[in-house]
Amino acid sequence: MFYTCGPNEAMVVSGFGRSPPLMIAGGRVFVIPCIQQIQRITLNTLTLNVKSDKVYTRHGVPISVTGIAQVKIQGQNKDMLATACQMFMGKSEAEIATIALETLEGHQRAIIAHLTVEEIYQDRKKFSEQVFKVASSDLVNMGIGVVSYTLKDVHDDQDYLHSLGKARTAQVQKDARIGEAQYKRDAVIREAHAMQEKVSAQYKNEIEMAKAQRDFELKKAVYDMEVNTKKAESEMAYQLQVAKTKQRIEEEKMQIQVVERSQQIMLQEQEITRKEKELEAKVKKPADAERYRLEKLAEAQRLQMIMEAEAEAESIRMRGEAEAFAVEAKGRAEAEQMVKKAEAFKQYEEGAMVDMLLEKLPLMAEEISRPLCMAQKITMISSGGSEVGASKLAGEILDIMTRLPAAVEQLTGVSISQVVAKAKARAH
């Protein structure tokens, strides 16, 4: 079975399996019925009114002292809790309070007997500390801790304390009268000193006033001179500043004119730029467009000519192949013919060669005149001393033909005129 207790109570479980007994301050514990036993002890704080009536002090004066003490069983300290359980288990709070009260009262009486009334009455804190210290050391052995102790009241039936008060009162009154007389005496002395100091201070004050007046006049004269000097300097500085200001104004005017001129130049430059852009938009751009168009047309024409040239080249190639075949066939025929001619040349020698050259002269004349036949237009300029027109052209061609025999002779070593001359000689 479970048992619980609050923080102001402690439980002690004894019996089977609990040796030594289990002590729990504020908590719960499981107890086996019949074979285990549970007991409780209070941990509440106990307030004790410790009264000691008619206790004789060290000087034999009977007084009555009342103190207030707060005590409790210390549940957090296991040793003190075990001691308290041994001494107070089964006792009520009243019984525990009575035991603690008697212990405190005995210690309070013992301390009163060792002190005088004046010591107890005038230094209550010291008395409370002594009672607390002595009682604590004794109650700790019972498992009880003294939380606090305060001296509440001290009185007697012999008017001892009242007599002490009267003596003190008389002493205070006497000190007050002496103090008052001394104060009055000191007041008269201080008044005389004050009057003397007043007169001295008045004379000193008048002297200081005269000195101050003198210093004032001197300083005023110096200040006036400085002020006048400053005024003159200020007037001169003002005139100088006016001149500088006028000069600065003139400079600013010149600067403004320079800025205005710069603005005008800038406006003119902007106008020139605008006109250039307008000219570019109205003239250059259309010209560029026209140029671009002409370039594109020229490019197209170029491509067309290239394509036509490629087509013409292809046509020429094919035609050339056909002609090559024809030339090859013709060449084979001419080769056979040349073989036969060669055989004939062997018989006729130089005459045959001349015959062959004479056969080729018309072809050579045709090739020489071919460039002239390809010309579409010929402009001829005469200096007035020679022929012009077709006769001139024909004459130039014939002139070229007359040079052929010499060229043939240089190339082949055969002189046409000599061969013809030899042929005539053989004929005759």
BAMARBA-506284 format. One record per residue (C-alpha): y, z, x; residue in one letter; residue number from 0. Coordinates in nm, 4 decimals. Layout:
% BAMARBA-506284
         c2         c3         c1   type   seq
          Y          Z          X      a   NUM
...
***
This chain:
% BAMARBA-506284
         c2         c3         c1   type   seq
     0.0000     0.0000     0.0000      m     0
     0.3455    -0.0882     0.1283      f     1
     0.6231     0.1726     0.1436      y     2
     0.9904     0.1047     0.2144      t     3
     1.2945     0.3129     0.3001      c     4
     1.6670     0.2515     0.3417      g     5
     1.8737     0.2733     0.6629      p     6
     1.9629     0.6395     0.5819      n     7
     1.6001     0.7524     0.5773      e     8
     1.3004     0.7603     0.8120      a     9
     0.9271     0.7453     0.7309      m    10
     0.6470     0.9145     0.9253      v    11
     0.2921     0.7830     0.8789      v    12
     0.0065     1.0024     0.9979      s    13
    -0.3705     1.0156     0.9491      g    14
    -0.6490     0.7723     1.0332      f    15
    -0.5492     0.5288     1.3074      g    16
    -0.2025     0.6883     1.3496      r    17
    -0.2147     0.9081     1.6529      s    18
     0.0571     0.9781     1.7403      p    19
     0.2232     0.9375     1.3975      p    20
     0.4214     0.6196     1.3335      l    21
     0.7980     0.6759     1.2778      m    22
     1.0071     0.4028     1.1122      i    23
     1.3828     0.4370     1.0537      a    24
     1.4875     0.1971     0.7764      g    25
     1.2123    -0.0572     0.7031      g    26
     0.8647    -0.0868     0.5530      r    27
     0.5104     0.0111     0.6474      v    28
     0.1565    -0.0338     0.5153      f    29
    -0.0236     0.2922     0.4329      v    30
    -0.3961     0.3197     0.3560      i    31
    -0.4307     0.5556     0.0627      p    32
    -0.6399     0.8706     0.0977      c    33
    -0.6903     0.8401     0.4715      i    34
    -0.3233     0.8076     0.5713      q    35
    -0.0196     1.0157     0.4692      q    36
     0.3516     0.9225     0.4538      i    37
     0.6433     1.1703     0.4801      q    38
     1.0186     1.1086     0.4686      r    39
     1.3141     1.2707     0.6452      i    40
     1.6823     1.2097     0.5689      t    41
     1.9170     1.0432     0.8192      l    42
     2.2363     1.1066     0.6193      n    43
     2.5489     1.2400     0.7894      t    44
     2.6009     1.6092     0.7081      l    45
     2.9536     1.7539     0.6855      t    46
     2.9650     2.1195     0.7936      l    47
     3.2484     2.3639     0.7330      n    48
     3.2176     2.5903     1.0372      v    49
     3.3982     2.9219     0.9671      k    50
     3.4272     3.2061     1.2174      s    51
     3.6055     3.5072     1.0640      d    52
     3.7690     3.7850     1.2670      k    53
     3.6381     3.6831     1.6057      v    54
     3.7938     3.8718     1.8975      y    55
     3.9552     3.6560     2.1633      t    56
     3.9669     3.7280     2.5338      r    57
     4.2644     3.9662     2.4828      h    58
     4.0977     4.1423     2.1903      g    59
     4.3033     3.9826     1.9121      v    60
     4.0912     3.9147     1.6010      p    61
     4.1449     3.5654     1.4530      i    62
     3.9704     3.3452     1.2022      s    63
     3.8919     2.9825     1.2933      v    64
     3.7704     2.7034     1.0654      t    65
     3.6315     2.3715     1.2003      g    66
     3.4882     2.0582     1.0392      i    67
     3.1805     1.8986     1.2027      a    68
     2.9870     1.5804     1.1222      q    69
     2.6204     1.5837     1.2297      v    70
     2.3143     1.3670     1.1636      k    71
     1.9583     1.3087     1.2805      i    72
     1.9560     1.0164     1.5259      q    73
     1.7059     0.7610     1.3882      g    74
     1.7701     0.5009     1.6589      q    75
     1.6557     0.7353     1.9383      n    76
     1.2755     0.7663     1.9077      k    77
     1.2587     1.0873     2.1145      d    78
     1.5305     1.2615     1.9104      m    79
     1.3704     1.1365     1.5868      l    80
     1.0328     1.2754     1.6956      a    81
     1.1951     1.6120     1.7820      t    82
     1.3747     1.6230     1.4463      a    83
     1.0514     1.5417     1.2628      c    84
     0.8741     1.8287     1.4403      q    85
     1.1505     2.0740     1.3501      m    86
     1.2710     1.9634     1.0076      f    87
     0.9837     1.7681     0.8437      m    88
     0.9469     1.8936     0.4863      g    89
     1.2927     2.0583     0.4836      k    90
     1.5763     1.9520     0.2548      s    91
     1.9239     1.8420     0.3613      e    92
     2.0645     2.1840     0.2713      a    93
     1.8148     2.3606     0.4937      e    94
     1.8841     2.1231     0.7822      i    95
     2.2622     2.1689     0.7293      a    96
     2.2237     2.5476     0.7299      t    97
     2.0386     2.5419     1.0630      i    98
     2.2964     2.3125     1.2215      a    99
     2.5852     2.5162     1.0747      l   100
     2.4574     2.8432     1.2158      e   101
     2.4143     2.6817     1.5568      t   102
     2.7689     2.5405     1.5527      l   103
     2.9192     2.8674     1.4306      e   104
     2.7503     3.0590     1.7112      g   105
     2.8896     2.8226     1.9736      h   106
     3.2349     2.8287     1.8092      q   107
     3.2396     3.2106     1.8222      r   108
     3.1311     3.2080     2.1879      a   109
     3.4110     2.9709     2.2888      i   110
     3.6727     3.1720     2.0883      i   111
     3.5713     3.4847     2.2800      a   112
     3.6455     3.3150     2.6116      h   113
     3.9944     3.1894     2.5164      l   114
     4.3270     3.3492     2.4271      t   115
     4.5018     3.3010     2.0952      v   116
     4.7755     3.1003     2.2652      e   117
     4.5202     2.8657     2.4259      e   118
     4.3422     2.8080     2.0952      i   119
     4.6616     2.7682     1.8929      y   120
     4.8618     2.5591     2.1376      q   121
     4.5798     2.3336     2.2706      d   122
     4.3586     2.2604     1.9733      r   123
     4.2235     1.9403     2.1274      k   124
     4.0881     2.1285     2.4286      k   125
     3.9218     2.3841     2.1999      f   126
     3.7625     2.1068     1.9873      s   127
     3.6299     1.9287     2.2959      e   128
     3.4687     2.2485     2.4292      q   129
     3.2965     2.3218     2.0964      v   130
     3.1806     1.9602     2.0658      f   131
     3.0413     1.9573     2.4211      k   132
     2.8524     2.2877     2.4008      v   133
     2.7182     2.2314     2.0491      a   134
     2.6066     1.8749     2.1224      s   135
     2.3931     1.9794     2.4192      s   136
     2.2199     2.2416     2.2059      d   137
     2.1740     2.0341     1.8870      l   138
     2.0317     1.7392     2.0845      v   139
     1.7282     1.9562     2.1540      n   140
     1.6766     1.9694     1.7776      m   141
     1.7069     1.5887     1.7362      g   142
     2.0556     1.6244     1.5797      i   143
     2.3618     1.4495     1.7165      g   144
     2.7206     1.5738     1.6663      v   145
     2.9263     1.2796     1.5418      v   146
     3.2618     1.4644     1.5492      s   147
     3.4233     1.8098     1.5503      y   148
     3.7811     1.8923     1.4499      t   149
     3.9641     2.2299     1.4426      l   150
     4.0897     2.2683     1.0860      k   151
     4.2651     2.6064     1.0719      d   152
     4.3531     2.9114     1.2851      v   153
     4.4894     3.2330     1.1297      h   154
     4.4796     3.6115     1.1663      d   155
     4.5361     3.9228     0.9523      d   156
     4.7507     4.1082     1.2097      q   157
     5.0517     3.8700     1.1986      d   158
     4.9909     3.7966     1.5653      y   159
     5.0560     3.4305     1.5234      l   160
     5.3608     3.5098     1.3074      h   161
     5.4971     3.7361     1.5789      s   162
     5.4441     3.4619     1.8328      l   163
     5.6433     3.2401     1.6068      g   164
     5.9270     3.4905     1.5758      k   165
     5.9513     3.5345     1.9506      a   166
     5.9518     3.1614     1.9931      r   167
     6.2089     3.1277     1.7188      t   168
     6.4333     3.3913     1.8821      a   169
     6.3962     3.2203     2.2148      q   170
     6.4857     2.8895     2.0589      v   171
     6.7879     3.0452     1.8821      q   172
     6.9028     3.2100     2.2040      k   173
     6.8614     2.8821     2.3909      d   174
     7.0535     2.7126     2.1131      a   175
     7.3486     2.9549     2.1368      r   176
     7.3557     2.9287     2.5159      i   177
     7.3346     2.5562     2.4879      g   178
     7.6179     2.5490     2.2358      e   179
     7.8420     2.7642     2.4610      a   180
     7.7625     2.5478     2.7590      q   181
     7.8312     2.2405     2.5532      y   182
     8.1725     2.3718     2.4470      k   183
     8.2570     2.4676     2.8038      r   184
     8.1424     2.1291     2.9308      d   185
     8.3359     1.9664     2.6487      a   186
     8.6639     2.1384     2.7531      v   187
     8.6015     2.0463     3.1167      i   188
     8.5150     1.6919     3.0236      r   189
     8.8250     1.6742     2.8048      e   190
     9.0475     1.7836     3.0952      a   191
     8.8778     1.5376     3.3250      h   192
     8.9155     1.2738     3.0612      a   193
     9.2894     1.3438     3.0260      m   194
     9.3306     1.3294     3.4027      q   195
     9.1334     1.0105     3.4206      e   196
     9.3376     0.8762     3.1296      k   197
     9.6697     0.9328     3.3090      v   198
     9.5299     0.7976     3.6342      s   199
     9.3882     0.5009     3.4535      a   200
     9.7225     0.4449     3.2811      q   201
     9.9066     0.4384     3.6152      y   202
     9.6423     0.2176     3.7659      k   203
     9.6597    -0.0042     3.4661      n   204
    10.0379    -0.0434     3.4994      e   205
     9.9974    -0.1223     3.8714      i   206
     9.7253    -0.3704     3.7938      e   207
     9.9440    -0.5223     3.5231      m   208
    10.2307    -0.5629     3.7716      a   209
     9.9948    -0.7176     4.0250      k   210
     9.8508    -0.9406     3.7591      a   211
    10.2019    -1.0470     3.6532      q   212
    10.2878    -1.1245     4.0146      r   213
     9.9636    -1.3161     4.0675      d   214
    10.0260    -1.4931     3.7419      f   215
    10.3726    -1.6062     3.8460      e   216
    10.2460    -1.7221     4.1859      l   217
     9.9484    -1.9006     4.0411      k   218
    10.1651    -2.0487     3.7668      k   219
    10.3994    -2.1947     4.0304      a   220
    10.1006    -2.3376     4.2192      v   221
     9.9517    -2.4685     3.8971      y   222
    10.2833    -2.6246     3.7936      d   223
    10.3068    -2.8011     4.1285      m   224
     9.9474    -2.9226     4.0958      e   225
    10.0112    -3.0305     3.7362      v   226
    10.3221    -3.2258     3.8341      n   227
    10.1320    -3.3850     4.1222      t   228
     9.8480    -3.4737     3.8903      k   229
    10.0931    -3.6163     3.6367      k   230
    10.2483    -3.8380     3.9022      a   231
     9.9091    -3.9445     4.0257      e   232
     9.8018    -4.0030     3.6675      s   233
    10.1046    -4.2216     3.5966      e   234
    10.0431    -4.4233     3.9118      m   235
     9.6743    -4.4451     3.8319      a   236
     9.7657    -4.5545     3.4791      y   237
     9.9877    -4.8339     3.6098      q   238
     9.7167    -4.9330     3.8573      l   239
     9.4579    -4.9260     3.5819      q   240
     9.6828    -5.1387     3.3604      v   241
     9.7139    -5.3948     3.6415      a   242
     9.3367    -5.3875     3.6957      k   243
     9.2774    -5.4221     3.3241      t   244
     9.5118    -5.7231     3.3043      k   245
     9.3355    -5.8771     3.6030      q   246
     8.9973    -5.8082     3.4421      r   247
     9.1221    -5.9637     3.1170      i   248
     9.2310    -6.2747     3.3049      e   249
     8.8943    -6.2874     3.4776      e   250
     8.7243    -6.2499     3.1425      e   251
     8.9364    -6.5334     3.0019      k   252
     8.8398    -6.7516     3.2954      m   253
     8.4794    -6.6507     3.2460      q   254
     8.5079    -6.7388     2.8778      i   255
     8.6507    -7.0784     2.9689      q   256
     8.3664    -7.1294     3.2167      v   257
     8.1158    -7.0323     2.9481      v   258
     8.2825    -7.2636     2.6956      e   259
     8.2767    -7.5466     2.9502      r   260
     7.9108    -7.4713     3.0195      s   261
     7.8428    -7.4797     2.6467      q   262
     8.0204    -7.8141     2.6176      q   263
     7.8171    -7.9508     2.9093      i   264
     7.5031    -7.8163     2.7473      m   265
     7.5981    -7.9787     2.4158      l   266
     7.6656    -8.3081     2.5937      q   267
     7.3299    -8.2846     2.7698      e   268
     7.1604    -8.2103     2.4396      q   269
     7.3406    -8.5091     2.2825      e   270
     7.2271    -8.7285     2.5717      i   271
     6.8729    -8.5988     2.5281      t   272
     6.8938    -8.6633     2.1535      r   273
     7.0184    -9.0194     2.2111      k   274
     6.7460    -9.0770     2.4688      e   275
     6.4861    -8.9565     2.2224      k   276
     6.6430    -9.1684     1.9494      e   277
     6.6415    -9.4710     2.1843      l   278
     6.2831    -9.3944     2.2749      e   279
     6.1894    -9.3659     1.9070      a   280
     6.3747    -9.6825     1.8026      k   281
     6.3236    -9.9058     2.1077      v   282
     6.0675    -9.7714     2.3530      k   283
     5.8090    -9.6667     2.0990      k   284
     5.8089   -10.0067     1.9188      p   285
     5.8068   -10.1807     2.2602      a   286
     5.5155    -9.9645     2.3683      d   287
     5.3387   -10.0424     2.0436      a   288
     5.3965   -10.4136     2.0909      e   289
     5.2827   -10.3875     2.4506      r   290
     4.9733   -10.1996     2.3377      y   291
     4.9065   -10.4672     2.0760      r   292
     4.9495   -10.7458     2.3321      l   293
     4.7264   -10.5603     2.5778      e   294
     4.4586   -10.5262     2.3151      k   295
     4.4935   -10.8951     2.2247      l   296
     4.4751   -10.9876     2.5928      a   297
     4.1714   -10.7605     2.6330      e   298
     4.0099   -10.9271     2.3321      a   299
     4.0878   -11.2705     2.4713      q   300
     3.9523   -11.1607     2.8074      r   301
     3.6319   -11.0383     2.6486      l   302
     3.6122   -11.3620     2.4490      q   303
     3.6613   -11.5675     2.7635      m   304
     3.4021   -11.3556     2.9447      i   305
     3.1551   -11.4064     2.6632      m   306
     3.2359   -11.7771     2.6488      e   307
     3.2045   -11.7946     3.0279      a   308
     2.8728   -11.6136     3.0123      e   309
     2.7572   -11.8517     2.7393      a   310
     2.8843   -12.1460     2.9425      e   311
     2.7135   -12.0061     3.2523      a   312
     2.3893   -11.9702     3.0583      e   313
     2.4322   -12.3240     2.9296      s   314
     2.5082   -12.4472     3.2801      i   315
     2.2093   -12.2587     3.4150      r   316
     1.9811   -12.4162     3.1617      m   317
     2.1436   -12.7483     3.2144      r   318
     2.1184   -12.6971     3.5880      g   319
     1.7495   -12.6208     3.5576      e   320
     1.7039   -12.9408     3.3589      a   321
     1.9138   -13.1331     3.6043      e   322
     1.7302   -12.9684     3.8911      a   323
     1.4056   -13.0926     3.7439      f   324
     1.5597   -13.4351     3.6975      a   325
     1.7038   -13.4233     4.0496      v   326
     1.3676   -13.3137     4.1820      e   327
     1.2028   -13.6084     4.0123      a   328
     1.4837   -13.8335     4.1202      k   329
     1.4637   -13.6844     4.4688      g   330
     1.0945   -13.7628     4.4926      r   331
     1.1744   -14.1219     4.3805      a   332
     1.4627   -14.1453     4.6229      e   333
     1.2470   -13.9932     4.8927      a   334
     0.9933   -14.2677     4.8379      e   335
     1.2799   -14.5108     4.8332      q   336
     1.4169   -14.3580     5.1530      m   337
     1.0799   -14.3865     5.3141      v   338
     1.0779   -14.7478     5.2291      k   339
     1.4374   -14.7777     5.3432      k   340
     1.3468   -14.6028     5.6634      a   341
     1.0794   -14.8572     5.7232      e   342
     1.3369   -15.1243     5.6509      a   343
     1.5857   -14.9446     5.8775      f   344
     1.3405   -14.9629     6.1569      k   345
     1.3545   -15.3357     6.1171      q   346
     1.7276   -15.3715     6.0615      y   347
     1.8391   -15.0585     6.2593      e   348
     2.2207   -15.0275     6.2560      e   349
     2.2669   -15.2927     5.9928      g   350
     2.0645   -15.1043     5.7448      a   351
     2.2592   -14.7839     5.8133      m   352
     2.5862   -14.9680     5.7664      v   353
     2.4535   -15.1161     5.4456      d   354
     2.3682   -14.7738     5.3184      m   355
     2.7095   -14.6361     5.4106      l   356
     2.8823   -14.9250     5.2380      l   357
     2.6826   -14.8525     4.9258      e   358
     2.8062   -14.4937     4.9277      k   359
     3.1727   -14.5751     4.9802      l   360
     3.2435   -14.6227     4.6059      p   361
     3.0863   -14.2822     4.5349      l   362
     3.2933   -14.1245     4.8065      m   363
     3.6092   -14.2851     4.6647      a   364
     3.5133   -14.1466     4.3199      e   365
     3.4713   -13.7955     4.4537      e   366
     3.8010   -13.8189     4.6403      i   367
     3.9878   -13.9290     4.3305      s   368
     3.8108   -13.6766     4.0976      r   369
     4.0726   -13.4029     4.1420      p   370
     4.3413   -13.6460     4.0385      l   371
     4.1415   -13.7406     3.7330      c   372
     4.1144   -13.3725     3.6292      m   373
     4.4945   -13.3207     3.6425      a   374
     4.6563   -13.3224     3.2947      q   375
     5.0118   -13.3729     3.4131      k   376
     5.1581   -13.4968     3.7435      i   377
     5.5263   -13.4821     3.8285      t   378
     5.6236   -13.7065     4.1195      m   379
     5.9535   -13.6790     4.3081      i   380
     6.0745   -13.9686     4.5216      s   381
     6.3298   -13.9569     4.7950      s   382
     6.4229   -14.3194     4.7134      g   383
     6.2606   -14.4844     5.0150      g   384
     5.8979   -14.5101     4.8922      s   385
     5.6870   -14.6184     4.5977      e   386
     5.6319   -14.4005     4.2954      v   387
     5.3917   -14.4013     4.0058      g   388
     5.0306   -14.5199     3.9911      a   389
     5.0667   -14.7467     4.2892      s   390
     5.1632   -14.4488     4.5007      k   391
     4.8520   -14.2568     4.3905      l   392
     4.6242   -14.5566     4.4458      a   393
     4.7763   -14.6157     4.7868      g   394
     4.7143   -14.2566     4.8927      e   395
     4.3480   -14.2849     4.7814      i   396
     4.3060   -14.6111     4.9753      l   397
     4.4754   -14.4503     5.2747      d   398
     4.2098   -14.1763     5.2624      i   399
     3.9340   -14.4421     5.2348      m   400
     4.0601   -14.6226     5.5464      t   401
     4.0023   -14.2998     5.7411      r   402
     3.6365   -14.2819     5.6394      l   403
     3.4955   -14.5202     5.9083      p   404
     3.6436   -14.3076     6.1838      a   405
     3.5001   -13.9972     6.0196      a   406
     3.1590   -14.1630     5.9832      v   407
     3.1691   -14.2667     6.3484      e   408
     3.2460   -13.9094     6.4540      q   409
     2.9678   -13.7732     6.2340      l   410
     2.6930   -14.0302     6.2997      t   411
     2.8065   -14.2115     6.6126      g   412
     2.7852   -14.5491     6.4295      v   413
     3.0927   -14.7692     6.4312      s   414
     3.1021   -14.9766     6.1117      i   415
     3.3449   -15.2297     6.2625      s   416
     3.1261   -15.2846     6.5693      q   417
     2.8116   -15.3268     6.3556      v   418
     2.9889   -15.5795     6.1347      v   419
     3.1151   -15.7621     6.4419      a   420
     2.7589   -15.7765     6.5890      k   421
     2.6228   -15.8998     6.2573      a   422
     2.8796   -16.1835     6.2522      k   423
     2.7944   -16.2739     6.6095      a   424
     2.4219   -16.2990     6.5291      r   425
     2.4984   -16.5101     6.2248      a   426
     2.6894   -16.7641     6.4345      h   427
***
